[in-house]
């Protein structure tokens, strides 16, 4: 069997869907060497020094069943041709013959073979005010179209499966829940292994941490206001993540409250530094308004960092009983949640890694492989009975 995988997000995006795709495909390609994986991606203007491109080449070198298919177009141009202009150029014409195609980033390229489509969340419908206007309009047009074409739909959480059924009427046996996992490098680390990272990033002695893209869904202005309520002048807030969209209010809130000397913005942090960053934090705070999964929460739990997160959407599934759950719309409750996490740090540090072990990339890969085999054998598709197949975590 030959599986084509749209690997574009994996070579362009450091976090989120990029990391999801890298980890999942890395885990699945070694399970059955008889399956050929053709990983295709928009390579136009991709820096030759990209660490994700180096990772991809190393993956192909280690697995003879992995074939790389760089396309000489930028992601934007490929999107225009395939999604906006809907050029009827099947992916097979560019990457060679395949038996099925997996699109892990919301949209399907044109193809004549059976398809798997991953929908990570429905932010553009659930929280439209948090999405950039142009992107919201684009997704509202292309995602329903892709869902109509998909033979199998993969989701990251029960919450997203419920959203799909409620908002877009997509359910049945073609909807499969495959939880993401966490890499083993996210684990509690000895203090001696952390200080080099603290010095290199210029981190304060005591801080609470947020990791993620700076955009409205992450609820950072409320986090800043909640942090300002805390009465520990030695405690800092560290925000790690690239600027996304509509982020100006975050910086304005810090200035308005006059706490610039207690809030540190790190921008994007390299993957290699993340385990130490989580370990250094007194607590990890992620008061997102909505998530399809929430990898940073899982990574922080795995590191034994006390976690405060929202009791909404998929975050309830990820955190289980190992985190402090708060109302993301109430600043006082967020502040109280941080205080509780700091007070109950010993309990939360023990509970986090136990909860994180419920989510393994090896398990996700085995379930993905089962989906490939089902489709490859002509299994359930759009016309199947109305039965939702969901895979729970290992707990």
QUIBEL-V282782 format. One record per residue. N is the residue number from 0. RES is the residue in one small letter. SS is DSSP state (alpha for helix, beta for strand, coil for the rest). NEAR is the number of other ideal C-beta (glycine too) atoms within 8 Angstrom. Layout:
[[N;RES;SS;NEAR] [N;RES;SS;NEAR]]
This chain:
[[0;x;coil;10] [1;x;beta;11] [2;x;beta;14] [3;x;beta;16] [4;x;beta;13] [5;x;beta;14] [6;x;coil;12] [7;x;alpha;12] [8;x;alpha;13] [9;x;alpha;14] [10;x;alpha;13] [11;x;alpha;11] [12;x;coil;9] [13;x;coil;8] [14;x;coil;10] [15;x;coil;9] [16;x;alpha;10] [17;x;alpha;14] [18;x;alpha;12] [19;x;alpha;13] [20;x;alpha;14] [21;x;alpha;11] [22;x;alpha;12] [23;x;alpha;14] [24;x;alpha;14] [25;x;alpha;9] [26;x;alpha;13] [27;x;alpha;11] [28;x;coil;12] [29;x;coil;6] [30;x;coil;8] [31;x;coil;5] [32;x;coil;7] [33;x;coil;5] [34;x;coil;12] [35;x;beta;9] [36;x;beta;14] [37;x;beta;13] [38;x;beta;14] [39;x;beta;15] [40;x;beta;15] [41;x;beta;12] [42;x;coil;9] [43;x;coil;11] [44;x;coil;4] [45;x;coil;12] [46;x;coil;6] [47;x;coil;5] [48;x;coil;4] [49;x;coil;9] [50;x;alpha;8] [51;x;alpha;12] [52;x;alpha;11] [53;x;alpha;8] [54;x;alpha;9] [55;x;alpha;14] [56;x;alpha;9] [57;x;alpha;8] [58;x;alpha;12] [59;x;alpha;11] [60;x;alpha;6] [61;x;alpha;5] [62;x;coil;11] [63;x;coil;4] [64;x;coil;10] [65;x;beta;11] [66;x;beta;10] [67;x;beta;9] [68;x;beta;12] [69;x;beta;8] [70;x;beta;12] [71;x;coil;5] [72;x;coil;10] [73;x;coil;8] [74;x;alpha;10] [75;x;alpha;6] [76;x;alpha;10] [77;x;alpha;13] [78;x;alpha;10] [79;x;alpha;9] [80;x;alpha;11] [81;x;alpha;12] [82;x;alpha;10] [83;x;alpha;7] [84;x;coil;7] [85;x;coil;7] [86;x;coil;7] [87;x;coil;5] [88;x;coil;9] [89;x;coil;9] [90;x;alpha;14] [91;x;alpha;12] [92;x;alpha;5] [93;x;alpha;8] [94;x;alpha;10] [95;x;coil;8] [96;x;coil;5] [97;x;coil;14] [98;x;coil;9] [99;x;beta;14] [100;x;beta;16] [101;x;beta;12] [102;x;beta;14] [103;x;coil;12] [104;x;coil;10] [105;x;coil;11] [106;x;coil;12] [107;x;coil;11] [108;x;coil;10] [109;x;coil;10] [110;x;coil;12] [111;x;coil;4] [112;x;coil;10] [113;x;beta;11] [114;x;beta;14] [115;x;beta;16] [116;x;beta;15] [117;x;beta;13] [118;x;beta;14] [119;x;coil;11] [120;x;coil;14] [121;x;coil;13] [122;x;alpha;12] [123;x;alpha;11] [124;x;alpha;9] [125;x;alpha;11] [126;x;coil;10] [127;x;alpha;9] [128;x;alpha;5] [129;x;alpha;11] [130;x;coil;12] [131;x;coil;7] [132;x;alpha;6] [133;x;alpha;6] [134;x;alpha;10] [135;x;alpha;11] [136;x;alpha;8] [137;x;alpha;10] [138;x;alpha;11] [139;x;alpha;9] [140;x;alpha;8] [141;x;alpha;10] [142;x;alpha;14] [143;x;alpha;9] [144;x;alpha;8] [145;x;alpha;13] [146;x;alpha;13] [147;x;alpha;6] [148;x;alpha;8] [149;x;coil;13] [150;x;coil;9] [151;x;beta;15] [152;x;beta;14] [153;x;beta;14] [154;x;beta;15] [155;x;coil;15] [156;x;coil;14] [157;x;alpha;9] [158;x;alpha;11] [159;x;alpha;16] [160;x;alpha;14] [161;x;alpha;8] [162;x;alpha;12] [163;x;alpha;16] [164;x;alpha;12] [165;x;alpha;6] [166;x;alpha;9] [167;x;alpha;11] [168;x;coil;5] [169;x;coil;9] [170;x;coil;9] [171;x;coil;10] [172;x;coil;10] [173;x;coil;12] [174;x;beta;15] [175;x;beta;13] [176;x;beta;14] [177;x;coil;12] [178;x;coil;15] [179;x;coil;14] [180;x;coil;12] [181;x;coil;14] [182;x;coil;7] [183;x;coil;5] [184;x;coil;5] [185;x;coil;13] [186;x;coil;10] [187;x;coil;7] [188;x;coil;10] [189;x;coil;5] [190;x;alpha;6] [191;x;alpha;5] [192;x;alpha;8] [193;x;coil;12] [194;x;alpha;8] [195;x;alpha;8] [196;x;alpha;12] [197;x;alpha;10] [198;x;alpha;7] [199;x;alpha;7] [200;x;alpha;10] [201;x;coil;5] [202;x;coil;10] [203;x;coil;7] [204;x;coil;4] [205;x;coil;8] [206;x;beta;14] [207;x;beta;14] [208;x;beta;17] [209;x;beta;15] [210;x;beta;14] [211;x;coil;11] [212;x;coil;10] [213;x;beta;12] [214;x;coil;10] [215;x;alpha;11] [216;x;alpha;12] [217;x;alpha;15] [218;x;coil;12] [219;x;alpha;12] [220;x;alpha;9] [221;x;alpha;12] [222;x;alpha;14] [223;x;alpha;15] [224;x;alpha;11] [225;x;alpha;14] [226;x;alpha;15] [227;x;alpha;8] [228;x;coil;9] [229;x;coil;10] [230;x;coil;4] [231;x;coil;6] [232;x;coil;5] [233;x;coil;6] [234;x;coil;11] [235;x;beta;11] [236;x;beta;14] [237;x;beta;14] [238;x;beta;13] [239;x;beta;12] [240;x;coil;16] [241;x;coil;8] [242;x;beta;8] [243;x;coil;9] [244;x;coil;8] [245;x;coil;9] [246;x;coil;12] [247;x;alpha;6] [248;x;alpha;8] [249;x;alpha;12] [250;x;alpha;9] [251;x;alpha;8] [252;x;alpha;12] [253;x;alpha;11] [254;x;alpha;8] [255;x;alpha;6] [256;x;alpha;9] [257;x;coil;5] [258;x;coil;10] [259;x;alpha;7] [260;x;alpha;4] [261;x;alpha;9] [262;x;beta;13] [263;x;beta;11] [264;x;beta;6] [265;x;beta;10] [266;x;beta;8] [267;x;coil;9] [268;x;coil;11] [269;x;coil;7] [270;x;alpha;7] [271;x;alpha;4] [272;x;alpha;11] [273;x;alpha;12] [274;x;alpha;12] [275;x;alpha;13] [276;x;alpha;15] [277;x;alpha;15] [278;x;alpha;12] [279;x;alpha;11] [280;x;coil;13] [281;x;coil;9] [282;x;beta;14] [283;x;beta;16] [284;x;beta;16] [285;x;beta;17] [286;x;coil;15] [287;x;coil;15] [288;x;coil;13] [289;x;coil;11] [290;x;coil;12] [291;x;coil;15] [292;x;coil;14] [293;x;coil;13] [294;x;alpha;12] [295;x;alpha;10] [296;x;alpha;15] [297;x;alpha;15] [298;x;alpha;14] [299;x;alpha;16] [300;x;alpha;18] [301;x;alpha;12] [302;x;coil;15] [303;x;coil;11] [304;x;coil;14] [305;x;coil;15] [306;x;beta;18] [307;x;beta;16] [308;x;beta;17] [309;x;beta;15] [310;x;coil;8] [311;x;coil;9] [312;x;coil;12] [313;x;coil;15] [314;x;alpha;16] [315;x;alpha;11] [316;x;alpha;11] [317;x;alpha;15] [318;x;alpha;14] [319;x;coil;10] [320;x;coil;6] [321;x;coil;12] [322;x;coil;16] [323;x;beta;12] [324;x;beta;10] [325;x;beta;14] [326;x;coil;8] [327;x;coil;12] [328;x;coil;5] [329;x;coil;8] [330;x;alpha;9] [331;x;alpha;8] [332;x;alpha;9] [333;x;alpha;17] [334;x;alpha;12] [335;x;alpha;9] [336;x;alpha;13] [337;x;alpha;15] [338;x;alpha;9] [339;x;alpha;10] [340;x;alpha;16] [341;x;alpha;10] [342;x;alpha;6] [343;x;coil;10] [344;x;alpha;11] [345;x;alpha;6] [346;x;alpha;7] [347;x;alpha;14] [348;x;alpha;11] [349;x;alpha;9] [350;x;alpha;10] [351;x;alpha;18] [352;x;alpha;13] [353;x;alpha;8] [354;x;alpha;14] [355;x;alpha;13] [356;x;coil;9] [357;x;coil;10] [358;x;coil;14] [359;x;coil;10] [360;x;alpha;13] [361;x;alpha;8] [362;x;alpha;12] [363;x;alpha;15] [364;x;alpha;12] [365;x;alpha;9] [366;x;alpha;11] [367;x;alpha;12] [368;x;alpha;12] [369;x;alpha;8] [370;x;alpha;13] [371;x;alpha;14] [372;x;alpha;10] [373;x;alpha;10] [374;x;alpha;14] [375;x;alpha;10] [376;x;coil;6] [377;x;coil;4] [378;x;coil;7] [379;x;coil;8] [380;x;coil;10] [381;x;coil;6] [382;x;coil;3] [383;x;coil;9] [384;x;coil;5] [385;x;coil;6] [386;x;coil;7] [387;x;coil;10] [388;x;beta;9] [389;x;beta;9] [390;x;coil;8] [391;x;coil;7] [392;x;coil;8] [393;x;coil;8] [394;x;coil;7]]
